[in-house]
């Protein structure tokens, strides 16, 4: 299965048979069909073969000396002097009167 995914990611050529009807007679013709590289298969292959290098989200771990701690402040950087928080509303657009 992994080999097929790799082949699809790189693109390949395959021998196929096409059928034609000419003047009521069925004609079989062997042809070479080209399948271009598939970007999705390429991404899938890379993420599964080397997840540390290609995954979307990287996890970084940090060690703290024993007995130490840290605080993450998630508050806004706004102060009371900045005024009230702005309201987040969707914009409204004027509409034409119905006739």
LINDA-V884643 format. One record per residue. N is the residue number from 1. RES is the residue in one small letter. SS is DSSP state (A for helix, B for strand, O for the rest). Layout:
# LINDA-V884643
n: [N | N]
res: [RES | RES]
ss: [SS | SS]
This chain:
# LINDA-V884643
n: [1 | 2 | 3 | 4 | 5 | 6 | 7 | 8 | 9 | 10 | 11 | 12 | 13 | 14 | 15 | 16 | 17 | 18 | 19 | 20 | 21 | 22 | 23 | 24 | 25 | 26 | 27 | 28 | 29 | 30 | 31 | 32 | 33 | 34 | 35 | 36 | 37 | 38 | 39 | 40 | 41 | 42 | 43 | 44 | 45 | 46 | 47 | 48 | 49 | 50 | 51 | 52 | 53 | 54 | 55 | 56 | 57 | 58 | 59 | 60 | 61 | 62 | 63 | 64 | 65 | 66 | 67 | 68 | 69 | 70 | 71 | 72 | 73 | 74 | 75 | 76 | 77 | 78 | 79 | 80 | 81 | 82 | 83 | 84 | 85 | 86 | 87 | 88 | 89 | 90 | 91 | 92 | 93 | 94 | 95 | 96 | 97 | 98 | 99]
res: [x | x | x | x | x | x | x | x | x | x | x | x | x | x | x | x | x | x | x | x | x | x | x | x | x | x | x | x | x | x | x | x | x | x | x | x | x | x | x | x | x | x | x | x | x | x | x | x | x | x | x | x | x | x | x | x | x | x | x | x | x | x | x | x | x | x | x | x | x | x | x | x | x | x | x | x | x | x | x | x | x | x | x | x | x | x | x | x | x | x | x | x | x | x | x | x | x | x | x]
ss: [O | A | A | A | A | A | A | A | A | A | O | B | B | B | B | B | B | B | B | B | B | B | O | O | B | B | B | B | B | B | B | B | B | B | B | O | O | O | A | A | A | A | A | A | A | A | A | A | A | O | A | A | A | A | O | O | O | O | O | O | O | O | O | O | O | O | O | O | O | O | O | O | O | O | O | O | O | O | O | A | A | A | O | O | O | O | O | O | O | O | O | O | O | O | O | O | O | O | O]
